[in-house]
């Protein structure tokens, strides 16, 4: 019998056992498999720590012997996964962690304690064979089509099948979902309230609450809702500045274009200045600018608020003479 030893790459002292690295997986499974191992490790660590926290909480709330026995079983679930190393059987480890939560839920029920455990989704509940390898996918969110796609919300909470978005026909895991297909689900209801539930930053900008400015757009003050500009013939659209001419006089579209160009210029200037800025709030500032860039329609959603925020940031990033006070948020 041939002994396989290439899974472990670094000797520990003089021992014959070696420490495996993610790249070890690629010897058999091919390039890219190392990323899966990292995903498994991160996912398992996060879930184990979460279960540990809940065990401590439930243990402090429960004082019934039969319930305490179940808590001990939950502790054993943690011990099994940690001792056996989740990556050696990630799907089974995930099920063990899930069982730990079931023990805690039953303990609370027996002790008649009113405490809501956080919702736990085992990756094994992913509705396809993909879960055998992609355990931990629920922790992944990706930016796509101008928004952020959450696997947890779509796959686990709503049971969306993996092959709705991905295909193995030409390339493993190829994204085949189009923006129109996303919209066919998300834009079934076309009401102002539905817009607000997903487009949070756009709503804050339009309603004037972004950055606590309390400065609503004039269109918002006039009672114009998202659907008045973004829905045409029962279809959600992304209009250009010519949509303004449906209500405003000729030339308003040109003014709207000037607004957009000015906002884009300000964003560009702020990004340039941020490259040399070393303040602790740099990440915060870039996050604000990113939100404006993605969700303000180049300022059209609220020109006055957007330009005010960007000019404040620009002044904040511009080097000032020593002793001069800078405007802060």
C-alpha positions as a LaTeX table, in Angstrom:
\begin{tabular}{lrrr}
\hline
Residue & $x$ (\AA) & $y$ (\AA) & $z$ (\AA) \\
\hline
Unk1 & 0.00 & 0.00 & 0.00 \\
Unk2 & 1.35 & 3.42 & $-0.95$ \\
Unk3 & 1.46 & 5.93 & 1.91 \\
Unk4 & 0.35 & 9.43 & 0.91 \\
Unk5 & 2.36 & 12.11 & 2.72 \\
Unk6 & 2.05 & 15.19 & 0.52 \\
Unk7 & $-0.81$ & 16.76 & 2.49 \\
Unk8 & 1.57 & 18.19 & 5.09 \\
Unk9 & 4.37 & 20.52 & 4.19 \\
Unk10 & 6.23 & 21.68 & 7.31 \\
Unk11 & 7.86 & 19.43 & 9.88 \\
Unk12 & 7.16 & 20.13 & 13.55 \\
Unk13 & 10.52 & 19.58 & 15.25 \\
Unk14 & 11.76 & 16.08 & 14.36 \\
Unk15 & 8.30 & 14.54 & 14.08 \\
Unk16 & 7.20 & 12.80 & 10.92 \\
Unk17 & 3.82 & 14.50 & 10.95 \\
Unk18 & 3.69 & 17.71 & 8.99 \\
Unk19 & 1.43 & 20.76 & 9.12 \\
Unk20 & $-0.97$ & 21.02 & 6.20 \\
Unk21 & $-1.42$ & 24.25 & 4.32 \\
Unk22 & $-4.34$ & 25.26 & 2.08 \\
Unk23 & $-2.17$ & 24.66 & $-0.99$ \\
Unk24 & $-1.91$ & 20.98 & $-0.01$ \\
Unk25 & $-5.50$ & 20.51 & $-1.21$ \\
Unk26 & $-4.59$ & 21.65 & $-4.71$ \\
Unk27 & $-2.33$ & 18.64 & $-5.28$ \\
Unk28 & $-5.44$ & 16.51 & $-5.84$ \\
Unk29 & $-8.30$ & 18.96 & $-6.28$ \\
Unk30 & $-6.69$ & 21.54 & $-8.52$ \\
Unk31 & $-5.99$ & 25.25 & $-8.43$ \\
Unk32 & $-8.37$ & 27.33 & $-6.37$ \\
Unk33 & $-9.21$ & 24.64 & $-3.83$ \\
Unk34 & $-6.97$ & 26.33 & $-1.28$ \\
Unk35 & $-9.51$ & 29.15 & $-1.08$ \\
Unk36 & $-12.17$ & 26.67 & $-0.01$ \\
Unk37 & $-10.07$ & 25.46 & 2.91 \\
Unk38 & $-9.62$ & 29.03 & 4.12 \\
Unk39 & $-13.38$ & 29.56 & 3.81 \\
Unk40 & $-14.06$ & 26.40 & 5.82 \\
Unk41 & $-11.66$ & 27.41 & 8.59 \\
Unk42 & $-13.08$ & 30.93 & 8.89 \\
Unk43 & $-16.66$ & 29.68 & 8.79 \\
Unk44 & $-16.11$ & 26.95 & 11.38 \\
Unk45 & $-14.23$ & 29.27 & 13.75 \\
Unk46 & $-16.99$ & 31.84 & 13.54 \\
Unk47 & $-19.73$ & 29.28 & 14.18 \\
Unk48 & $-17.91$ & 27.60 & 17.05 \\
Unk49 & $-17.28$ & 30.92 & 18.79 \\
Unk50 & $-20.94$ & 31.82 & 18.29 \\
Unk51 & $-22.06$ & 28.54 & 19.84 \\
Unk52 & $-19.68$ & 29.03 & 22.78 \\
Unk53 & $-21.17$ & 32.46 & 23.50 \\
Unk54 & $-24.69$ & 31.07 & 23.46 \\
Unk55 & $-23.72$ & 28.17 & 25.72 \\
Unk56 & $-22.43$ & 30.65 & 28.31 \\
Unk57 & $-25.61$ & 32.72 & 28.12 \\
Unk58 & $-28.00$ & 29.76 & 28.31 \\
Unk59 & $-25.94$ & 28.15 & 31.09 \\
Unk60 & $-26.34$ & 31.33 & 33.17 \\
Unk61 & $-30.11$ & 31.42 & 32.61 \\
Unk62 & $-30.95$ & 27.76 & 33.18 \\
Unk63 & $-31.04$ & 26.04 & 36.57 \\
Unk64 & $-32.91$ & 22.79 & 35.85 \\
Unk65 & $-30.90$ & 19.53 & 36.05 \\
Unk66 & $-32.38$ & 17.98 & 32.88 \\
Unk67 & $-31.74$ & 21.21 & 30.99 \\
Unk68 & $-28.18$ & 21.38 & 32.31 \\
Unk69 & $-27.60$ & 17.92 & 30.84 \\
Unk70 & $-28.52$ & 19.24 & 27.41 \\
Unk71 & $-26.16$ & 22.16 & 27.86 \\
Unk72 & $-23.37$ & 19.70 & 28.57 \\
Unk73 & $-24.20$ & 17.96 & 25.30 \\
Unk74 & $-23.91$ & 21.31 & 23.53 \\
Unk75 & $-20.47$ & 21.74 & 25.12 \\
Unk76 & $-19.55$ & 18.28 & 23.84 \\
Unk77 & $-20.52$ & 19.39 & 20.33 \\
Unk78 & $-17.96$ & 22.17 & 20.57 \\
Unk79 & $-15.31$ & 19.81 & 21.92 \\
Unk80 & $-15.87$ & 17.28 & 19.13 \\
Unk81 & $-15.52$ & 19.87 & 16.37 \\
Unk82 & $-12.51$ & 21.58 & 17.92 \\
Unk83 & $-10.71$ & 18.31 & 18.64 \\
Unk84 & $-11.49$ & 16.72 & 15.30 \\
Unk85 & $-10.75$ & 19.88 & 13.29 \\
Unk86 & $-13.73$ & 21.00 & 11.24 \\
Unk87 & $-11.85$ & 20.98 & 7.93 \\
Unk88 & $-11.44$ & 17.20 & 8.12 \\
Unk89 & $-15.19$ & 16.86 & 7.53 \\
Unk90 & $-16.66$ & 20.32 & 7.18 \\
Unk91 & $-20.22$ & 19.25 & 6.35 \\
Unk92 & $-20.46$ & 16.88 & 9.32 \\
Unk93 & $-18.85$ & 19.46 & 11.63 \\
Unk94 & $-21.45$ & 21.97 & 10.52 \\
Unk95 & $-24.20$ & 19.52 & 11.42 \\
Unk96 & $-22.65$ & 18.94 & 14.87 \\
Unk97 & $-22.62$ & 22.68 & 15.56 \\
Unk98 & $-26.23$ & 22.88 & 14.42 \\
Unk99 & $-27.08$ & 20.07 & 16.83 \\
Unk100 & $-25.44$ & 22.06 & 19.62 \\
Unk101 & $-27.94$ & 24.85 & 19.02 \\
Unk102 & $-30.77$ & 22.31 & 19.10 \\
Unk103 & $-29.61$ & 21.14 & 22.53 \\
Unk104 & $-29.63$ & 24.73 & 23.78 \\
Unk105 & $-33.10$ & 25.38 & 22.38 \\
Unk106 & $-34.42$ & 22.27 & 24.08 \\
Unk107 & $-32.74$ & 23.26 & 27.36 \\
Unk108 & $-34.46$ & 26.65 & 27.27 \\
Unk109 & $-37.79$ & 24.97 & 26.56 \\
Unk110 & $-37.45$ & 22.52 & 29.46 \\
Unk111 & $-36.40$ & 25.28 & 31.86 \\
Unk112 & $-39.18$ & 27.55 & 30.53 \\
Unk113 & $-36.74$ & 30.39 & 29.99 \\
Unk114 & $-37.77$ & 33.13 & 27.58 \\
Unk115 & $-34.59$ & 33.70 & 25.58 \\
Unk116 & $-34.34$ & 33.75 & 21.80 \\
Unk117 & $-31.28$ & 32.04 & 20.40 \\
Unk118 & $-29.86$ & 33.69 & 17.29 \\
Unk119 & $-31.00$ & 32.05 & 14.10 \\
Unk120 & $-28.46$ & 29.46 & 12.98 \\
Unk121 & $-28.33$ & 28.05 & 9.48 \\
Unk122 & $-26.26$ & 24.96 & 8.86 \\
Unk123 & $-24.48$ & 25.12 & 5.52 \\
Unk124 & $-25.70$ & 21.58 & 4.91 \\
Unk125 & $-29.12$ & 23.16 & 4.43 \\
Unk126 & $-27.94$ & 24.87 & 1.26 \\
Unk127 & $-30.43$ & 23.43 & $-1.24$ \\
Unk128 & $-27.97$ & 21.65 & $-3.54$ \\
Unk129 & $-24.89$ & 19.47 & $-3.66$ \\
Unk130 & $-22.82$ & 22.67 & $-3.66$ \\
Unk131 & $-22.80$ & 22.66 & 0.15 \\
Unk132 & $-20.49$ & 19.65 & 0.18 \\
Unk133 & $-17.64$ & 21.95 & $-0.79$ \\
Unk134 & $-18.93$ & 25.48 & $-0.29$ \\
Unk135 & $-19.65$ & 25.24 & 3.42 \\
Unk136 & $-19.39$ & 28.77 & 4.80 \\
Unk137 & $-20.77$ & 30.44 & 1.68 \\
Unk138 & $-23.41$ & 32.02 & 3.92 \\
Unk139 & $-20.67$ & 34.30 & 5.27 \\
Unk140 & $-19.87$ & 35.65 & 1.82 \\
Unk141 & $-21.43$ & 38.82 & 0.42 \\
Unk142 & $-20.43$ & 40.17 & $-2.99$ \\
Unk143 & $-20.89$ & 43.52 & $-4.70$ \\
Unk144 & $-22.74$ & 43.06 & $-7.98$ \\
Unk145 & $-24.90$ & 45.21 & $-10.24$ \\
Unk146 & $-24.56$ & 48.23 & $-7.96$ \\
Unk147 & $-25.66$ & 46.45 & $-4.79$ \\
Unk148 & $-24.42$ & 43.85 & $-2.32$ \\
Unk149 & $-25.56$ & 40.25 & $-2.70$ \\
Unk150 & $-25.88$ & 38.32 & 0.56 \\
Unk151 & $-25.71$ & 34.53 & 0.25 \\
Unk152 & $-27.15$ & 34.19 & 3.75 \\
Unk153 & $-30.29$ & 36.13 & 2.88 \\
Unk154 & $-30.85$ & 34.57 & $-0.55$ \\
Unk155 & $-29.69$ & 30.98 & $-0.15$ \\
Unk156 & $-30.41$ & 30.24 & 3.48 \\
Unk157 & $-33.25$ & 32.52 & 4.49 \\
Unk158 & $-35.14$ & 32.36 & 1.19 \\
Unk159 & $-34.05$ & 28.98 & $-0.16$ \\
Unk160 & $-32.72$ & 30.24 & $-3.52$ \\
Unk161 & $-31.07$ & 27.37 & $-5.38$ \\
Unk162 & $-27.42$ & 27.78 & $-6.32$ \\
Unk163 & $-28.12$ & 27.02 & $-9.98$ \\
Unk164 & $-30.39$ & 30.07 & $-10.14$ \\
Unk165 & $-27.26$ & 32.21 & $-10.30$ \\
Unk166 & $-24.47$ & 29.76 & $-11.15$ \\
Unk167 & $-23.84$ & 27.11 & $-13.78$ \\
Unk168 & $-21.23$ & 24.39 & $-14.29$ \\
Unk169 & $-22.04$ & 23.93 & $-17.98$ \\
Unk170 & $-19.01$ & 25.84 & $-19.31$ \\
Unk171 & $-17.05$ & 26.72 & $-16.18$ \\
Unk172 & $-17.47$ & 25.60 & $-12.59$ \\
Unk173 & $-19.56$ & 28.13 & $-10.69$ \\
Unk174 & $-19.91$ & 30.54 & $-13.62$ \\
Unk175 & $-22.27$ & 33.42 & $-12.85$ \\
Unk176 & $-25.17$ & 33.29 & $-15.28$ \\
Unk177 & $-27.59$ & 35.56 & $-13.45$ \\
Unk178 & $-28.32$ & 38.84 & $-15.20$ \\
Unk179 & $-29.37$ & 42.13 & $-13.65$ \\
Unk180 & $-32.76$ & 41.83 & $-15.35$ \\
Unk181 & $-33.30$ & 38.46 & $-13.68$ \\
Unk182 & $-32.46$ & 39.99 & $-10.29$ \\
Unk183 & $-34.95$ & 42.75 & $-10.95$ \\
Unk184 & $-37.65$ & 40.33 & $-12.06$ \\
Unk185 & $-37.76$ & 39.18 & $-8.44$ \\
Unk186 & $-36.85$ & 42.28 & $-6.50$ \\
Unk187 & $-38.95$ & 44.68 & $-8.53$ \\
Unk188 & $-42.18$ & 42.73 & $-8.59$ \\
Unk189 & $-43.64$ & 45.28 & $-6.19$ \\
Unk190 & $-43.21$ & 48.82 & $-7.39$ \\
Unk191 & $-44.08$ & 51.03 & $-4.46$ \\
Unk192 & $-42.13$ & 53.77 & $-2.73$ \\
Unk193 & $-41.97$ & 51.68 & 0.44 \\
Unk194 & $-40.41$ & 48.74 & $-1.41$ \\
Unk195 & $-37.71$ & 51.04 & $-2.80$ \\
Unk196 & $-36.84$ & 52.23 & 0.70 \\
Unk197 & $-36.46$ & 48.71 & 2.07 \\
Unk198 & $-33.48$ & 47.95 & $-0.20$ \\
Unk199 & $-32.05$ & 51.29 & $-1.34$ \\
Unk200 & $-31.21$ & 52.60 & 2.10 \\
Unk201 & $-28.50$ & 55.13 & 1.23 \\
Unk202 & $-30.40$ & 56.46 & $-1.78$ \\
Unk203 & $-33.39$ & 56.99 & 0.49 \\
Unk204 & $-31.30$ & 58.77 & 3.12 \\
Unk205 & $-29.85$ & 61.09 & 0.48 \\
Unk206 & $-33.21$ & 61.84 & $-1.11$ \\
Unk207 & $-34.97$ & 62.36 & 2.21 \\
Unk208 & $-32.09$ & 64.49 & 3.49 \\
Unk209 & $-31.12$ & 62.36 & 6.51 \\
Unk210 & $-27.75$ & 61.26 & 5.07 \\
Unk211 & $-24.93$ & 62.30 & 7.43 \\
Unk212 & $-27.63$ & 63.76 & 9.72 \\
Unk213 & $-27.91$ & 66.80 & 7.47 \\
Unk214 & $-31.72$ & 67.02 & 7.68 \\
Unk215 & $-31.88$ & 68.57 & 4.22 \\
Unk216 & $-34.43$ & 66.81 & 1.97 \\
Unk217 & $-34.28$ & 67.23 & $-1.78$ \\
Unk218 & $-36.71$ & 69.76 & $-3.25$ \\
Unk219 & $-38.38$ & 66.98 & $-5.25$ \\
Unk220 & $-38.96$ & 65.05 & $-2.06$ \\
Unk221 & $-40.49$ & 68.13 & $-0.46$ \\
Unk222 & $-42.81$ & 68.37 & $-3.46$ \\
Unk223 & $-44.06$ & 64.84 & $-2.80$ \\
Unk224 & $-42.27$ & 63.11 & $-5.70$ \\
Unk225 & $-41.55$ & 59.44 & $-4.91$ \\
Unk226 & $-38.94$ & 57.06 & $-6.36$ \\
Unk227 & $-41.50$ & 55.32 & $-8.57$ \\
Unk228 & $-42.44$ & 58.61 & $-10.27$ \\
Unk229 & $-39.05$ & 58.68 & $-12.01$ \\
Unk230 & $-37.91$ & 55.08 & $-11.90$ \\
Unk231 & $-40.98$ & 53.21 & $-13.14$ \\
Unk232 & $-42.11$ & 53.49 & $-16.75$ \\
Unk233 & $-44.77$ & 51.21 & $-18.24$ \\
Unk234 & $-44.68$ & 49.02 & $-15.11$ \\
Unk235 & $-40.93$ & 48.46 & $-15.52$ \\
Unk236 & $-38.19$ & 49.75 & $-13.22$ \\
Unk237 & $-35.66$ & 51.82 & $-15.16$ \\
Unk238 & $-32.52$ & 53.85 & $-14.52$ \\
Unk239 & $-33.40$ & 57.14 & $-16.25$ \\
Unk240 & $-31.01$ & 59.77 & $-17.54$ \\
Unk241 & $-31.42$ & 63.50 & $-17.06$ \\
Unk242 & $-33.99$ & 63.77 & $-19.90$ \\
Unk243 & $-36.58$ & 62.29 & $-17.52$ \\
Unk244 & $-36.67$ & 65.75 & $-15.92$ \\
Unk245 & $-38.39$ & 67.15 & $-19.01$ \\
Unk246 & $-41.50$ & 65.12 & $-18.24$ \\
Unk247 & $-42.30$ & 67.72 & $-15.59$ \\
Unk248 & $-39.85$ & 70.61 & $-15.99$ \\
Unk249 & $-39.26$ & 73.20 & $-18.69$ \\
Unk250 & $-36.77$ & 72.83 & $-21.53$ \\
Unk251 & $-33.20$ & 73.26 & $-20.37$ \\
Unk252 & $-33.70$ & 71.54 & $-17.04$ \\
Unk253 & $-32.04$ & 68.44 & $-18.42$ \\
Unk254 & $-28.92$ & 70.45 & $-19.25$ \\
Unk255 & $-28.85$ & 71.88 & $-15.73$ \\
Unk256 & $-29.20$ & 68.37 & $-14.29$ \\
Unk257 & $-26.25$ & 67.25 & $-16.42$ \\
Unk258 & $-24.18$ & 70.18 & $-15.07$ \\
Unk259 & $-25.03$ & 69.06 & $-11.53$ \\
Unk260 & $-23.92$ & 65.53 & $-12.30$ \\
Unk261 & $-20.65$ & 66.67 & $-13.81$ \\
Unk262 & $-19.92$ & 68.91 & $-10.82$ \\
Unk263 & $-20.59$ & 66.09 & $-8.35$ \\
Unk264 & $-18.42$ & 63.67 & $-10.33$ \\
Unk265 & $-15.62$ & 66.26 & $-10.33$ \\
Unk266 & $-15.91$ & 66.71 & $-6.57$ \\
Unk267 & $-15.79$ & 62.95 & $-6.03$ \\
Unk268 & $-12.68$ & 62.73 & $-8.18$ \\
Unk269 & $-11.00$ & 65.57 & $-6.26$ \\
Unk270 & $-11.83$ & 64.02 & $-2.90$ \\
Unk271 & $-10.43$ & 60.65 & $-3.99$ \\
Unk272 & $-7.23$ & 62.33 & $-5.16$ \\
Unk273 & $-6.81$ & 64.24 & $-1.89$ \\
Unk274 & $-7.51$ & 61.11 & 0.17 \\
Unk275 & $-4.45$ & 59.38 & $-1.30$ \\
Unk276 & $-2.15$ & 61.57 & 0.79 \\
Unk277 & $-4.43$ & 61.80 & 3.82 \\
Unk278 & $-3.22$ & 59.85 & 6.87 \\
Unk279 & $-5.96$ & 60.67 & 9.37 \\
Unk280 & $-7.56$ & 57.86 & 11.38 \\
Unk281 & $-10.91$ & 58.70 & 9.79 \\
Unk282 & $-9.69$ & 58.02 & 6.25 \\
Unk283 & $-11.69$ & 54.78 & 5.94 \\
Unk284 & $-14.80$ & 56.51 & 7.24 \\
Unk285 & $-14.42$ & 59.31 & 4.71 \\
Unk286 & $-13.88$ & 56.91 & 1.82 \\
Unk287 & $-16.98$ & 55.00 & 2.91 \\
Unk288 & $-19.05$ & 58.18 & 2.78 \\
Unk289 & $-17.73$ & 59.06 & $-0.67$ \\
Unk290 & $-18.36$ & 55.51 & $-1.89$ \\
Unk291 & $-21.98$ & 55.72 & $-0.71$ \\
Unk292 & $-22.49$ & 59.00 & $-2.53$ \\
Unk293 & $-20.85$ & 57.68 & $-5.69$ \\
Unk294 & $-23.02$ & 54.57 & $-5.78$ \\
Unk295 & $-26.36$ & 55.82 & $-4.55$ \\
Unk296 & $-26.77$ & 59.55 & $-5.21$ \\
Unk297 & $-27.27$ & 59.26 & $-9.01$ \\
Unk298 & $-24.29$ & 61.63 & $-9.35$ \\
Unk299 & $-26.05$ & 64.06 & $-7.03$ \\
Unk300 & $-29.43$ & 64.12 & $-8.76$ \\
Unk301 & $-31.10$ & 62.51 & $-5.74$ \\
Unk302 & $-30.17$ & 65.56 & $-3.66$ \\
Unk303 & $-27.76$ & 67.99 & $-5.30$ \\
Unk304 & $-27.53$ & 70.47 & $-2.40$ \\
Unk305 & $-26.88$ & 67.84 & 0.27 \\
Unk306 & $-24.37$ & 65.88 & $-1.80$ \\
Unk307 & $-22.30$ & 68.91 & $-2.78$ \\
Unk308 & $-22.34$ & 70.18 & 0.81 \\
Unk309 & $-21.02$ & 66.87 & 2.15 \\
Unk310 & $-18.38$ & 66.51 & $-0.55$ \\
Unk311 & $-17.16$ & 70.10 & $-0.10$ \\
Unk312 & $-16.93$ & 69.57 & 3.66 \\
Unk313 & $-14.83$ & 66.46 & 3.05 \\
Unk314 & $-12.68$ & 68.25 & 0.49 \\
Unk315 & $-11.90$ & 71.00 & 3.00 \\
Unk316 & $-11.15$ & 68.37 & 5.60 \\
Unk317 & $-8.65$ & 66.64 & 3.32 \\
Unk318 & $-7.00$ & 69.80 & 2.04 \\
Unk319 & $-3.79$ & 70.68 & 3.95 \\
Unk320 & $-4.38$ & 73.75 & 6.12 \\
Unk321 & $-1.95$ & 76.24 & 7.70 \\
Unk322 & $-0.92$ & 75.25 & 11.23 \\
Unk323 & $-3.37$ & 76.52 & 13.80 \\
Unk324 & $-6.32$ & 76.87 & 11.47 \\
Unk325 & $-9.41$ & 75.00 & 12.62 \\
Unk326 & $-10.77$ & 72.32 & 10.35 \\
Unk327 & $-14.46$ & 71.61 & 10.08 \\
Unk328 & $-15.35$ & 68.27 & 11.59 \\
Unk329 & $-18.47$ & 66.17 & 11.53 \\
\hline
\end{tabular}
